[in-house]
Amino acid sequence: MRENLIPYLIISIYLLSTLAIGIISYRSQENTPEDYFLADRKINSIVLFFTLIATNFSAFTFLGFSGAGYRIGISYYPMMGFGTALVGITFYLIGYKVWLLGKEKGFITPSELIESRLPSQPLKLLFLAVMIIFTIPYLTLQPIGGGYIIENLTNGQIPYFWGAAFLTFIIVLYVFLGGMRSVALTDVLQGILMLVLMIVAVVAIAQSLGGFSEANRTVYQLKPELFSRSGMNNFFTPHKWFSYMFIWGLSVPMFPQMFMRFYTPKTANSLKISASLYPLITALIFICPVLIGMWGHLNFPDLVGKEADKIFPMMLGEYTSTGIASLVMVGALAAFMSTLDSQLLALSSMITRDIYIIYIRPQATLAEQTFVGKILIVILAIIGLTLAANPPATIAAIATQSFTGLAVLFPTVIAALYGKNISPISCIISIIFGEIAVIGFQIGMIPQSFTLGFLPVVPIVLVCALIIVVGRLINLPKN
């Protein structure tokens, strides 16, 4: 009986801790958009580092990676570990310029920067729409992951949807109260929990299987293709491998919750430190869920599709004590919560600043802007939870769709930050073409043969960039 209470006790301690941080942040908050949405641009190096990794490491990292490890094998690790490490380069390439401009001009949202650098209301609205549309599916992943975790931890006593709904409510509560201060401070707690408990998980399961070497040897005898370069069913061709390495560096900075992090550091040095440390963490941590997913074939050999996304909690339940399993799953909850809170805050700030005060209430006071942002957090959370009620595909598939749609914005952002005499019209054409192509490939209207073996993101982004370059060369009108 006592053992059955352990998951509830550990989850309660963790959730109460996050709420306490939210209340503390609320008490120190000034009622202004800059403070609520960006923590007054005073985040230091340590907090920035943890808020970047906690925001980017989501339910996809724990559940999606282990599910992909189960379906594909060890080759998923170098693609994700080193491909995501390249994000550190784009963090600094984009982040430093965004930080400088944000500090100088007082920008809060990504769209405000785009409009300032490439003056065009249609471009600003198009950029805003793409960010929102392709962030919402990734936002939906978080309650999906949380629901899986709570259902597994409580042996089904708390069903999937009610677990997802309860966790979403807790997140909304502390984000509603403390804004970016709450998000950033809880990210430190959540980031530490994620990193430490992921290592605890892989070590504990490995020990139960006789050690890392023995576990890998046993799996190799069972399914040797899990250890091949191309993965199960020859999943990775060289072209596909390059495509995945390509997509992460372009798309991660385009998520609004990541883009807006670049406005928040107190100094540029904080951003430099975070960009340097980020690749080291991805290389260290990403191997853990992939190994756990591969080892899942030993006891759960016939999982298909999105059922494989549950292999992480299933392996913990099979090979570790209730206490260890509960602690590690709190780390997974931290990954889910730290991403969802940032997504809710970023999207609410964009809708408030770029739509509400521009087109609905230009005379809105600073306090009113903050209040509207809080209401939007609740609305967006309900949307994400509603979509999560019936998960449509595997976690990895949903994530890839979101990343591809956002990668289309990368050429426009580079043009805005580094280009000269860039036509907003060429950027509009670039984005519209890119998103039509994304949808065309998704629904099968554009044949996969057009990609020449790459994922669609590669030719799409290259053509998007070419459109902007051609527009610059032929001197398309500025407006």
N, C-alpha and C positions, 0 to 999 in steps of 0.2 A: 504493500500500500504506500509506504513512504517513497519507494522508488518511483511510483507513478506520479508523485507530487514534484519530483526533482525538476522535470522540464518546466512546469508552471512556475516554480520558485525562481529558477535561473532567468527565464524570460521576464518575469515580473521585475526582478532587480535591474535588468538591463533597461527595460522600458521606463521604469521610474527614474533611472539615471538620466536618460535622454530628456525626459520631461523636466527634471530639475535644472538641467542646463538651459532649456528653453525659458524657464521662469527667470533664471538669473540674467539671461540675455535681455529679456523683456524689461527688467527693472533698470537696465543701463541704457536702454534704447532712447534715441531722440526720434520724435515723430516726423521724420522727413523721408522722402523716397531714397535719397542717397544713403542714409543710414540703414533703412529697412532693407533695401535691395542690394547694397554693396558694402555694408558694415563700415560706412564712412571712409572707404578706401584706406584702411589702416591695418590690413592683415599682415602679420609678420611671416618670416621665412618658414618656421616650423608649421604654423597653422595652414599656410598656403600649400605646402607640400602635401600635408595630410588631406586637405580639402580637395586637391586635384586628384589624388589617387582614390580617395573614397568616393568622389563623384563619378569617376570613370569606371571603377571596379564595381560592377553591379551584380544583379542576380545572374546575369550572363556569365560572369567570372566563375561563380561557384557551380551553378546548375548547367548553364550552356556549355562551358568548357568540359565538364565531366561527361555530359551527354555526347559531345563531339568526340571526346577521347574514347568513349564506348563505341561509337559508330565508325570512327575513322582510324584512331590509333595514335601512336607517339608522334607521328609527323605533324599533328595539329599543334604541338607545343612550339617548335621553332618558328612556325608560321605566325603564331600569335605572340609568343614571347619576344622574338626579335622584330617582328613586324610592328607590334605595338611600341617597342622601344624607339622606333623611328619617329613616333609621335613627339618625343622630346625635342626633335629638331624643329618640327612645325610649331610646337609650343613656343619656342623662342623666336622663330622666324615671324610668326604672326603676333605672339603675345607681347613682345617688347614694343612693337609699333602701336598696338592697341592700347597698351598701358600709357605710352607717351601721349597719344591723342586724347584718351579718356581723361587723363590728368589735366591736360591743357584746356579741353573743351567742355568737360563735365558730362561726357556721355554716360548713360546708364545701360542702354540696350544696344545690341549689335546693329539694329536698323538705323539708329541715330548716327552711328559712325558712317555707315554706307551712304546715307543721304548727304552728310556733310562733305564726304570726299567725292561723291558722284551725284551731284544735285538732281534729283528726279523723284517725285512722289510715286509714280508708278513702279520704279525700281525698288524703292523702299518697301512698298506694300507687297510686291512680289517676293522680295527677299524674306520679309516677315512671314508671309503665308507659307513658304517652303519650310522655313525653320519650324513653324508650329505643326504643319501637317506631318512632317517626317520625324518629329520628336515624339508625337503622341503614341505611335506604335512601340517605341522604345520605352516610353513611360509605362505603357501597359505591361511590359515585361516584369516590372518590379512587383506589383501585387500578385502576378502569376507566380513568381518565385516565392514570395512570402507565403502565399496560400499553400503551395506544395510543402514548404518547410514546416509550417504550423500543423498541418494535417498529419505529416509524418511523425513529428515530435510527440504529438498527443495520441498517436495510434488511432487517428480518425475520430477522436472524441470531439475535436473542433474541426468541422468540415472545411474543405478547401476555401470556399468563398467567404465563409464567416471569419476565417483566419486572415484572409487578405483584407477584408473590410475592417477588422479591428486594428491591424497594423497601419492601414492607411489613415484611420481616424487619429491614431497617436501621432503620426507624422504631421498631419494637417494641424493638430493642436499646437505642437511646438514651433512649426514654421509660422503659423498664424500669430503666435505670441511674439517671437523674437526675430523673425526674418533672417537675413544673412548672418547676423551674429550667432543666432541659434544654430543655423546650418553649419557654419564654419567650426564652431566649438564642438558640436556633436560629431562632426567629421573627424576630429582628432581622436575622440574616443572610438568611433567606428573604424577608422583607419587602422589604429593599433590592434583592435580586436580582430579585424580581417586578416592582417598579416600574421599575427601570432597564432591564431586558431586554425588558419589554413595549414600551417606547418605542423601543428599538433595533430590535425586530422590525418595527414599523409603518414606521419611517423607512427601514430597509434594503429592505423589499419595495416601498415607494413609489418609491424611487430606481430600482429595477430596472424599474418600470413607467412611468418618465418623470416622476415627481413625483406629489404628491397630486392636483393638479388634473387632470392627464392621466389618471391611473388612474380617478378618479371619472367623468371625461367619457366614457371608453371604456366603462365599465360602464353608464353611463346610456344610451348609444346601444344597448347590447345588451339591457338590462332596465331600462327607466325606472321600472317599478313599485317597484324596490328603493329608490327615493328618495321615494316617496309617504308621506304621513302615516300611512296605514293599512297600509302594507307589502304584501308579496306576497300575492296572493289575498285582499286586504282583511282581513288577519289582525287588525288593531287597529280595533275599533269604539271610540267614546268610553267605553262602559261597560267594555270589556275593558281599555282603557288605565288607567282609574281603578282597576280591580281589581288590576292588577299594582303600581301605585303604593301601593295600600293594603296589599298582602300583605307587602311587604318590611319595613316599619317595625314591623309587628306580630309577624312570625315570627322575624326574625333574633335579637332578644334572648331568644327562647324556646329556642334551641338550647342545650343544657346547657353546651357548651364556651364559648359567649359569656356566658351567665348567670354562670358561675363566675368569669369574668374580672373581674366587678364586685366580687368579694371580695378581689382580689389587690392593688390599689393601696396604696401606702404612705400617700398623702394623697388627699383629695377633689380637689385641684387637678389631679392627674394625670388623673383621669377627665374633668374639664372640658376640659382641653387636647385629649385624644384625641377627645372628642365634637365639638369645634369643628373639628379638622383632618380628620376622617373624610370629611365631604361634599366637601371640596376634592379629595381623592385620588380618590374615585369619579368625580367629574366629569372629571378629567384622564385617568384610565387607561381607563375603560370604553369609550371611543370606539375604542381601538386594535384589540381583537380583532373588534369589529363591522365595522370597515372591512376588515380582512384577510379576514373571511368573505365580505363582498360582492365583493371583488376576486377571490375564488376562482372566480366564474363565468367569468372570462376563460380559464382553462385547464382547469377541472374543471366543466363545465356541467351534468352530469346526475346529481349526487349526490342520493340519496334517503334520508330518515329519518335513522337514526343514523350513516350513512356521512358525512353533512355534519359530524358532530362531529370528524372527522379533518382538516378543511380547514386548520386552523392549521399543524400540522406538514407537511402536503402543500405549502402555499404557501411555507413556509420552505425545504423541499427543492428547490422549483422555482426560487426567485428569490434565494436567498442562498448564500453559500459554506458548506462543511461546518462550518467553525469558528464562524461566526455562528449557523447553525442549531442547532448543539450548545449554544452558550452560551444562546441564547434558550430552548431546550427545558429547560435546567437551571432557568431561571426558572419555567417551567410545572411542573417537578418540585417546585420549592420551594412553589408554590401548593398542590399536591396533598399534599405531606408535612406542611406546616404546619397544614393542616386536619385531616388524619387523626390526627396525633399528639395534637392537642387533644381530638378526639372520643374517642379511646381512653382518655385520661386522665380525662376528665369522666365517661364512662359507667362506668368501673371504680370511680371514687370513689363514685358514686351507689349502685352495687350493693353495694359494701363497707359503706358507712356506713348505708344505708337498709334493707338486707336482711340482710347477713351478721351485723353486730353487734347487730341488733335481734331477729332471729328465729332465728339459728343459733348464734352464739357471743357472747352479751352480755358475757362475761368476757374477750373478746379483748384482748390487750395492744396498745399503740400500734404496736409493731414487727410484731405479727401482722396488724394492719389494713393496714399498708403492704405486707406480703408478699402478702396476699390480693389487694390492688389490682393488684399486679404480675402475678399469675397471671391475673387477669381481663383484663388488657391483651392477653395472648397469646390467650386464648379469643376475645375480641371481634375481634381482628385476623383470626383464622382464619374466623370467621363472615362478616366483610366480604369476605374474599378468596374464600370459597366462592360467595357470591352474585355476585361480580364475574366468576366464571368464564364465565358466559353472560349478558352484558348484556341486560336485558329491554326497554329502551326508550331513547329519546334522553335525553341528559344533562339537557336542559332539562325534559323531562317528569317525570323522576324527582325533580329538584329541586323542581318545583312541587308535587308530591304531598307531599313532606316538609314544605315550608313551610306548606301548607294545614293539615295535621294539627297542627303545632305552634302555628299562629296561634290555634287553638281555646283554648289555655291563657292567652292574653293577658288576657281579661276577669278571669279568676281571679287572675292576678298583680297587676293593678291594684287589684282589690278587697282583696287581702291587704296591699298596701303603703299604700293610701290610704283604704280604706273603714272604716266604723265599724259595729259591730253587724251584720256580714255573717254569714249562715248558711252553714256548711260544706256543708249539704245542698243549698243552691241552687247552690253551685259544683260539687258532684258531678253534679247534674242537668245543669248547663250543659255540662260536659265530655263526659258520656255522650251527650247529645243531639248535640253538635258532631261527635264522632267517628263516631257512627252516620250522621249526615248526610254526612260526608266519604266514608265507605264507600259509602253509598247513591248518591251522585252518581258515584263512581268506577266502580261496577259497573252503572250504568244503572237501578237500581231507582227513583231519584228523577229525574223528567224534567228536562232542562236548562232547560225553559221556566219552571221555578220560580225561576230566578235572575234573571229579567227582563233578560237580556242581560249581566249581570255574571258574573265567575267565581264559582264556588260559595263561595269564601272570604268574600265580602262579606255575603251574607245569613246564612251560618252564624255568623260572628262577631257580627253584629248581634243575632241571636236569642240567642246565648250570653250576651251582655251584658245583654239584656233579661230573661233568666231570673234573673240575679243581682239585678238591680234590683227585679224583682217580688218575689223572695224576701225582700229587705230591707223592702219596703213592707208585705208581709202578715205580717211577723214570723215567718218559718219558724223552727222550733226550732234552737238552736245546734248540737245534737248529734243 
